[in-house]
Amino acid sequence: MSVSQHVSLKAHNSFGIDAQATSYCNVTTVPQLEEVLKNKGNEPIFILGGGSNMLLTKNIEALVLHINIKGIEIVEEDDDYVQLKIYAGENWHNFVQYCLNHNYGGVENLSLIPGNIGTAPIQNIGAYGVELKDVFVSCEAMNVKDQTIKTFTKDECEFGYRESIFKQNLKGKYIIVSVNLKLTKNKHHLFMDYGAIKTQLQASKITNPTIQDISKAVIDIRQSKLPDPKEIGNSGSFFKNPVISTEHINQLKDNFPDIPSYIISDKEVKVPAGWLIEKAGFKGKRFNNYGVHNKQALVLVNYGNADGNDIYKLSQLIQKTVKRIFEIDIETEVNII
Ligand code: EPU
């Protein structure tokens, strides 16, 4: 295990921002992680997983630990279920494909989400009606201070919409090294209620879908509106969908009768931030080498060599404009570094 100095992180963040790490270490085993944390002295650390949910606005003056610990193990199984332990450095979508190849159900709706296993619990990744928490059993994480390993149960992770304890109280305190998930081996529970999935399956004339069919439908939908980070730098949804009061949405309907919303409770609704941003006139807007994606306004993009700060300023302008027009605060989903 070696530590390199002044390393560009461009290839390690899906936004493709060319920021530098003061020092960088590729960590491939749990003992290596322990060793590097023990020997780092006073140097601050920065944990890097798949780099798919962050916007770098400056160089990282820290020791960047790139968590590349790999492996998938069967913890237990019976005729109906299998529990897998997946190490943090496994790529999320490769893992989904592994499940489809073994006919393990539960993560097919989460196909093609960028990032790694170890970062999936941090923001409780979700798409098309399914969230990580639906298949999550527990995770093991290393305490940065004393290098002990703690197992976090699902309840202890305090999952919410793109939220967990690792983003809140325990931010920076633990490094997730593995995640246990429980998947179905037969009698899969299919989630097809999301409108776009239904439409996609109907278009393919599939009436009795398999988990593989659902994955394919999700991949087709994602590819039709989300840019591939290998071609255009991005971090998926840049903002969270805001929750507002029923009163507020009713007032907005006077001026914006077509505003979409999803009921959360009898007092609150969720509004698609993509719609608000599109209405505010930003969809497809390009400023030199960065802008707002033309097929999904929730996604900010780097067309090549953009400065992370420019993208950050654009995100602030979008927040301000949405606030001025709709009186709604939209929070970033991406971590701004
Ligand atoms: N919409 C627009 N204009 C746009 C984009 C969206 O009007 O440019 C409106 C439409 O009314 C559309 C609605 O927003 O029906 C919902 O759009 P979409 O189905 O694309 O979903 P989203 O709410 O924009 C969320 C997640 C995505 C996830 C999809 C599908 C968040 C922040 N984003 O997006 O997650 O893939 O649902 O489940 O919750 C991510 O987190 O990085 C991500 C891509």
Boltz pocket constraint, residues with backbone or C-beta under 6 A from the ligand:
constraints:
  - pocket:
      binder: B
      contacts: [[A, 126], [A, 127], [A, 128], [A, 129], [A, 235], [A, 236], [A, 237], [A, 238], [A, 239], [A, 240], [A, 241], [A, 260], [A, 272], [A, 273], [A, 274], [A, 275], [A, 276], [A, 278], [A, 283], [A, 295], [A, 296], [A, 297], [A, 298], [A, 333]]
      max_distance: 6.0
